[in-house]
Every structure is written in structure tokens, then in C-alpha cells.
Amino acid sequence: MQNYNSKFKTDLVGRCYRFSLDVIKLTDSLPNKRSAWVLADQLIRSATSIGANLTEARASSSRLEFKRFYEISLKSANESKYWLELLGDSGLVAKDRLKSLLSELHELSSMIASSVLKLKSKKL
């Protein structure tokens, strides 16, 4: 089991994919209100963009392009945090229901930010 956990911690794209699925499940359970539709749309776009840009990075033609996709992924993670917090603060979702999503997003953001810093420190 420990081997699975260590692989899970390093499988960044896989974790982003699962995070996207969890966000989709959350947004599908939102009330049928205009405000919920708008926030859900924004959240789905930003949350799914995190993993999509990391996947795009794998097909990069240059190191600079690779770094840029990671930077976009980090921006999408930051945006996702905003939308999740707005859902909680607006009362559309109970804040305790968002804790695990926000915790996972924090870990993903930290991993991506670490990669961006590492890429920036290397000569391109």
C-alpha cells in the first residue's frame, strides 16, 4: 500500500485528472440557480485546465514552451481556488464540503509551483 501512496503523490497529471472529476461531481450537485451555473462553468474551466496544460507540456517542442504550460497550469490552479472559495462564501456549497478539494488543490499547486521554480532556475 505504501508504494501506491508514493506513486499517487508523484502522479501529478493523474491527481489533476481525479481532481477534475471531483470538481465535476461537485458542480453537478449545485442548486439550479443562475449564480451556481456561472460559478460552476468558471470552476470547471479552470479546474480541468490544470491537468490539460500539464498534459500539453509533455508534448512541448522546447523547454521554454514546457515551462509556459506549467505556468499556465499554476494560474489555473490559483483561479480554481478562487472559484471554490467563492462557492463556499456564497453559501452555494457548505464550506466543510470543500475542505478536501481545497486541500488537494493546495498540494497540486505546491507541486506545480515547485516545478515552475525549478524550471526557472535552469538555463533555458
Protein Blocks (a to p, Z undefined) as FASTA:
>chain_A
ZZmmmmmmmmmmlmmmmmmmmmmmmmmmpccdfklmmmmmmmmmmmmmmmmmmmmmmmpc
bfklmmmmmmmmmmmmmmmmmmmmmmmmnopacfklmmmmmmmmmmmmmmmmmmmmmmmm
pcZZ
